[in-house]
Amino acid sequence: MPQPLTALGHHTRIDPLPAEQAASLRQALGQPGAAGDVTVVVDGTSFRLPDAALAAVQDVLRRLAQGDGVELASAQSWLNTSQAARLAGISQTYLRNLTDAGEIPVTYRGSHRRFLSADVLAWVKRRDATRATAASGQAGQASMPDDAR
């Protein structure tokens, strides 16, 4: 199955741990029950990691315990023109016109346009707000007497 095209967002590099710290981490990870629970303490508050985060954190800890450095980056999915237009509820031609006008950010991969879903949804939100404002303004004018317009 092909991997989805992603944009790497925030990026962090964690250098390899000193040998004695890596050894201590290896020992802690080797303790009975260590594989089933990771609790994080943030500003004095204990937080048990949910299963979704548990595997990722354990993987990072194992790599650090082995003496490896780790690089972390958040991944955001890119949409092609067809997917972005469908998400926005508009035609592909109108989407291309919006990108040409600078209304929706676009990235090119060769000659292919790619969009972040967050950018498309932000445009939809702005469009809906503009429509709501225009509709409320028209409703106010419709209720005015003819001589007041």
ABEGO torsion letter per residue (X at the ends): XBBBBBBBBBBBBBBBBBAAAAAAAAAAAABBGAAABBBBBBGGBBBBBBAAAAAAAAAAAAAAAAGBBBBBBBBBBBBBAAAAAAAAGBBAAAAAAAAAAGABBBBBBEABBBBBAAAAAAAAAAAAAAAAAAAAAAAAAAABBAAAX
